[in-house]
Amino acid sequence: MSNMQNLYLLVPMAPLVGAIAAGLFGNMLGRTWTHRITILMVAVSFLASLRIFQDVLDGHTFNGTVYQWMTSGDTRFEVGFLIDRLSVMMMLVVTFVSLMVHIYTIGYMRDDPGYQRFFSYISLFTFSMLMLVMANNFMQLFFGWEAVGLVSYLLIGFWYTRETAIYANLKAFLVNRVGDFGFLLGIGLVLMVFGTLDYAAVFATAQNHAHDMAPIPGVSWNLMTAICILLFIGAMGKSAQFPLHVWLPDSMEGPTPISALIHAATMVTAGIFMVARMSPLFELSDTALSFVMIIGAITALFMGFLGIIQNDIKRVVAYSTLSQLGYMTVALGASAYSVAVFHLMTHAFFKALLFLAAGSVIIAMHHDQDIRNMGGLKKYMPITWITSLIGSLALIGTPFLSGFYSKDSIIEAVGLSHLPGSGFAYFAVVAGVFVTAFYSFRMYFLVFHGEERFGKAHHAAHDAHDDAHAQHDEHHGLAPGQKPHETPWVVWLPLVLLAIPSVLIGYVTIDPVLFGGFFRDAIYVAEHHQAMAELKGKFHGAAAMALHGLATLPFWLALGGVATAWFFYMKRPDIPAAIKQRFSLVYAILERKYGFDEFNDWFFAGGARDASRFLWQFSDVKLIDGLMVNGSARLVGMFSGVLRRLQSGYIYHYAFAMLIGVFVLLTIRTWFE
Amino acid sequence: MSFLSTLFPAYAEIFLLVMVSAILIVDLFLTNPNKTVTYALVQLTLLGCSMITVSTHQHGVVYLFHNMFVDDLMSDVLKMLSYLSVSMMLVYSRNYLMVRGLFTGEFMALTLFALLGMMVMISASHFLTLYLGLELLSLSLYAMVALQRDSAIATEAAMKYFILGALASGLLLYGMSMFYGATGTLEVAAVSDAITHGVPNKALLVFGLVFVVSGLAFKLGAVPFHMWVPDVYHGAPTAMTMLIGTAPKLAAFAFVMRILVEGLQPLMVHWSGMLVILAVLSIAVGNITAIAQTNLKRMLAYSTISHMGFLLLGVLSGGIDGYGAAMFYAAVYVLMSLGGFGMIMLLSREGFEADTLNDYKGLNQRSPWLAFVMLLLMFSMAGVPPMVGFYAKFSVLSAVVNAGHIPLAVIAVLFSLIGAFYYLRIVKLMYFDAPESHVPISIQPDSGLLISMNGLAVLALGIMPGTFMSVCAVAVQQSLLLH
């Protein structure tokens, strides 16, 4: 057993070693050794995760403390691991995608001066994410939660000389603070009520508190509802759910490999994972579940709409990620936690694939990201083309591909839910299928098919979102007459390796994961939340599900979306322009992303600035600085001067002080006798 | 032979005594002005002492010489820390003293005699041995302060230290004699028993207690028995200041534990009240006066006074928590002081002492790494997490709160807050001001490495304080339960 424990420790520590080596000794190691070491470490971590996966399948789960950090009163703060089927699945996904992204980075960041720093960051991210998923207590969860947030911040602002990147990373950080505030309050409430931060101990007694009131003066909320909604607010920040979604599209300012790793495959799914992990708490509050479902449904549908009008290749994929995260959240609300995690896994593969493929296109286009300047790339980049097609098909839910199984299960599960709001959620996820298909294939057609629009001397003015380093101005698009090339093997190999699970993983694993009780004790579903059980009754094998899928509404909606995209952008490119003219109001709303950014800038940022100015000029400068700080400092300074003078340097003064001391002590002692 | 083998708990002290005598004689025949051989012998002696202390350690408590000498876990831990501290002090001060022509055989012999005095204090279980150790330590220190005999300020400091030290010794002896009069014994454990069984003249005991506490307060440098501290710290060569300011505080802690906790536990209500006065005054006067200082050595002297106040707070809270916290605090204080004085010596050179605050202006531009190490040390002294100084303060304060002295904890926190000012001022000077001199800093490899490790240890122990904290708690627990 201790042998396995060392292995558990190895999984997060190996990437940490890589991160330290690349971060502190990167210049000494040079580029080649930096990527060799970090890739080796992540590979070790992946292999160890595989071994643990096998061990967990044999029935060996683990929940224990590795290191006791400190105790405060009766509360112990510890580092510990909970290795069960849920965490081991996350470990596999994280280490595998991370490994792919590490390899891909060799090609993508080849010319970047911050090469070693980048490797250090992504390895550090891998460590943090693994600490998050392997945690057996809330404190470590919070540590991982904040650490991945920090690395995300660093990576969005990786090109720190670009103003847009700095704006984006600050925005991501601030929005996440809002979420984390709720999250921390939730953890605080757990600690207050349960007196412990240990998962197992909290879950074991959660049932006893199901009908308690929250210990918040002045309100009468159900305790579990309060805890769950607070925790979920954290998930809303991290997993970019409406209305805290605003940071994710801007996070595309970071280099593409991290868009794939952090802002699509792993970190943004931390919220989904966290809610699934907390299923014993969420199951006790129907109100919280309804809330989760409605937030997810809004995100799934309305963020999809925004994907339709984007012209930046990465932003299209980013909005698609938002929408897919909404799907997962809806599934959580329907108590179909295993389906949510299942979609998390399939999505991780095909969305990482789509992002890396987009990155490959960006390399070929010499860092021009505008899809209006592409077209006809199929001929020049066959591998990128075929893998992108696979990714897109998986994303829109083509039967037999992985996305179909997970997304269809979500739609079914929501249809079977009876919570308030499930009707709206069902509508949103079904309508979302059409939208997803439309924007995915709009991008696909514009990039890979049709007229070759690249290489024109003057493309549309580069907006600030170009993925190029500020110093590489010559890297803005192809020169006239220049043709794109397929990217080197380090770039396309990860595409191929990710395409394989994008196709197969759903077909192979749906039966055991969703219906074979794969998660066992890791996920708890209350008796009266029947969606999963009913879903199981309808399931007759993966092949049958796919064949049946051909006859259902979502499939035809997806097909319709693809067909519309083809008709609009291949056959009659004048129609979108005409629609844009006719429905300029709707277009403007979408263009401005429903006005969230403006509202946040005006209300929160502007309001905070005004309030701060008042507090600064009046409260701080006059009251605190003037009166309290400088006033007390002057007072202390005065005393200091007086006391200093006592140190006269004369030995008889010193001796006298001692004798006075003895006298005073004697007097006090005898006085009280 | 069997007599010798019964002496094993005192082997370290015996070995040290033999070695000092040998070094004194060997040194006479060495002509190398750098004293390399002597220095190596001294370091080897310290290594040997630590090996002996480790190998003669045994579980439980062993008495020797008719209950005058005791060997327990607490004494072993404190001795090990003292060896380490003295050894580090020698590394830091070697170059500093060599440049000033003070790196002599006498210096090293006196250092070892002082260490012997500390070890005797740490292991004393009899008022006479306590006094013997104290005097051996003090006489060595007086001589060391005066070692730079052509410096007026050093000889003045030595004179003050000697006269006031003699006065304090007198007070202490007078107090001890009253205990002897009241209980008829000088054995620590027997005194405790006698008091528990009832003493005819209680007033005599209380009088004795006041004098003994006054003597202790002088050794620790608690207010109002602190006046010697700034003058001596300032006047003595920095190497001697470092010696006075570090390891002897561990011995003084042991002294407090042996006399007050082991010997006079039944009088705790009386002495804890006195310690409250001393502690509060020390923390207040130390922190406030430090602000007005322009000399770093004087500032650290006042900082020491306030730290000793904190140590007393731990002791007066009582219980394993309180004593353990006080011991942890003492050890942490020693570590931080070694770094602080080490930095002064590292930056000084021939004819330049680097002991005024202005010498630290713009250090970051001259040597970013040293500035960073100094930042770690200052943050730790100020009690900023995650440096170990924070945990030291935290554990003392939590012991104080648990003992029910909440107003005391509030006062201590308030004055620490005021004290943070002068530590942070150094950081401000180093990072935000322009340097006044651009003389390149030349660092000896050994002391440069040591100061790096010293700074990083302050950080590392702060991140993982658990192990060392529990060592202190266990050491104190064993010595309390078994005596």
HADDOCK unambig.tbl for C-alpha pairs under 7 A between the chains (distance, minus, plus):
assign (segid A and resid 70 and name CA) (segid B and resid 466 and name CA) 6.72 0.50 0.50
assign (segid A and resid 636 and name CA) (segid B and resid 288 and name CA) 6.69 0.50 0.50
assign (segid A and resid 640 and name CA) (segid B and resid 288 and name CA) 5.21 0.50 0.50
assign (segid A and resid 640 and name CA) (segid B and resid 289 and name CA) 4.71 0.50 0.50
assign (segid A and resid 640 and name CA) (segid B and resid 291 and name CA) 6.49 0.50 0.50
assign (segid A and resid 640 and name CA) (segid B and resid 292 and name CA) 5.71 0.50 0.50
assign (segid A and resid 641 and name CA) (segid B and resid 292 and name CA) 6.29 0.50 0.50
assign (segid A and resid 643 and name CA) (segid B and resid 289 and name CA) 5.99 0.50 0.50
assign (segid A and resid 644 and name CA) (segid B and resid 289 and name CA) 5.82 0.50 0.50
assign (segid A and resid 644 and name CA) (segid B and resid 292 and name CA) 7.00 0.50 0.50
assign (segid A and resid 647 and name CA) (segid B and resid 227 and name CA) 6.87 0.50 0.50
assign (segid A and resid 651 and name CA) (segid B and resid 160 and name CA) 6.27 0.50 0.50
assign (segid A and resid 654 and name CA) (segid B and resid 227 and name CA) 5.57 0.50 0.50
assign (segid A and resid 655 and name CA) (segid B and resid 164 and name CA) 6.51 0.50 0.50
assign (segid A and resid 657 and name CA) (segid B and resid 224 and name CA) 6.16 0.50 0.50
assign (segid A and resid 658 and name CA) (segid B and resid 224 and name CA) 5.93 0.50 0.50
assign (segid A and resid 658 and name CA) (segid B and resid 225 and name CA) 5.13 0.50 0.50
assign (segid A and resid 661 and name CA) (segid B and resid 224 and name CA) 5.80 0.50 0.50
assign (segid A and resid 662 and name CA) (segid B and resid 210 and name CA) 6.84 0.50 0.50
assign (segid A and resid 662 and name CA) (segid B and resid 211 and name CA) 6.93 0.50 0.50
assign (segid A and resid 662 and name CA) (segid B and resid 214 and name CA) 6.36 0.50 0.50
assign (segid A and resid 665 and name CA) (segid B and resid 210 and name CA) 6.44 0.50 0.50
assign (segid A and resid 665 and name CA) (segid B and resid 274 and name CA) 6.64 0.50 0.50
assign (segid A and resid 666 and name CA) (segid B and resid 207 and name CA) 6.87 0.50 0.50
assign (segid A and resid 666 and name CA) (segid B and resid 210 and name CA) 6.13 0.50 0.50
